[in-house]
Amino acid sequence: MVIADPGVVVSEIRKRRGLSQKVVAERSGMSQPALSRIEGGGGIPDIATLLRLGAAMGVRFRVELVVDDDTTEIEPLTVHHRQLTNA
């Protein structure tokens, strides 16, 4: 999945996995209101937070920041995820 808003990705994965905001927040060491803000687009989580959220939901995020060579503007944040397997 590639999307510019990591909060939308987190929300979609959490819901597909049948997890509440409270459970994911507790597992990732953040408050439920903070997770709600992220999912609602009220803030972009830092990379460490994304990694903790992914681990709390059993997925691994890969974050890529891309710069367009034709301009000095930074392209939107791209977030990829994949489900972790039990090894």
C-alpha positions in Angstrom: 0.0 0.0 0.0 1.4 3.4 -0.9 -0.3 6.5 0.5 0.7 10.0 1.5 -1.0 10.1 4.9 0.5 7.6 7.3 -2.5 8.2 9.7 -4.9 6.7 7.2 -2.6 3.7 6.7 -2.4 3.1 10.5 -6.2 3.4 10.8 -6.9 1.0 7.9 -4.5 -1.6 9.2 -5.7 -1.3 12.8 -9.3 -1.8 11.7 -8.5 -4.7 9.3 -6.8 -6.5 12.2 -9.7 -5.9 14.5 -7.7 -3.9 17.0 -9.0 -1.0 19.0 -7.2 2.3 19.3 -6.7 1.6 23.0 -5.0 -1.7 22.4 -2.7 -0.4 19.7 -1.9 2.7 21.8 -1.0 0.6 24.8 1.1 -1.8 22.8 3.0 1.1 21.2 3.5 3.1 24.4 1.4 6.1 23.5 -1.9 7.5 24.6 -5.2 6.7 22.8 -5.8 10.4 22.2 -2.4 10.7 20.5 -3.2 7.7 18.3 -6.6 9.2 17.5 -4.9 12.5 16.4 -2.5 10.6 14.1 -5.3 8.6 12.5 -7.4 11.7 12.1 -4.7 13.6 10.3 -3.9 15.9 13.2 -0.2 15.1 13.0 2.4 13.1 11.2 4.2 10.5 13.4 7.9 10.4 13.4 9.6 7.3 12.1 10.2 5.8 15.5 6.5 6.1 16.3 5.5 4.5 13.0 7.8 1.6 13.7 6.3 1.1 17.2 2.7 1.3 15.8 3.6 -1.2 13.1 5.0 -3.6 15.7 1.9 -3.1 17.9 -0.2 -4.3 14.9 2.1 -7.0 13.6 3.3 -5.2 10.5 6.5 -3.6 9.4 6.6 -0.1 7.9 9.2 1.0 5.4 9.3 4.8 5.1 10.7 6.5 2.0 11.3 10.2 1.6 11.7 11.1 -2.1 13.0 14.3 -3.5 12.1 15.3 -7.0 15.3 16.1 -8.9 13.5 18.8 -11.0 12.6 20.9 -7.9 13.7 21.5 -4.4 10.4 20.5 -3.0 10.0 17.3 -1.1 7.5 14.8 -2.4 4.8 13.5 -0.1 5.7 10.9 2.5 5.3 7.4 1.1 4.6 4.6 3.6 4.8 0.9 2.7 3.8 -1.9 5.0 3.9 -5.7 5.1 2.6 -8.2 7.5 5.2 -9.7 9.8 5.3 -13.5 9.8 6.0 -15.7 12.7 9.4 -17.2 12.2 
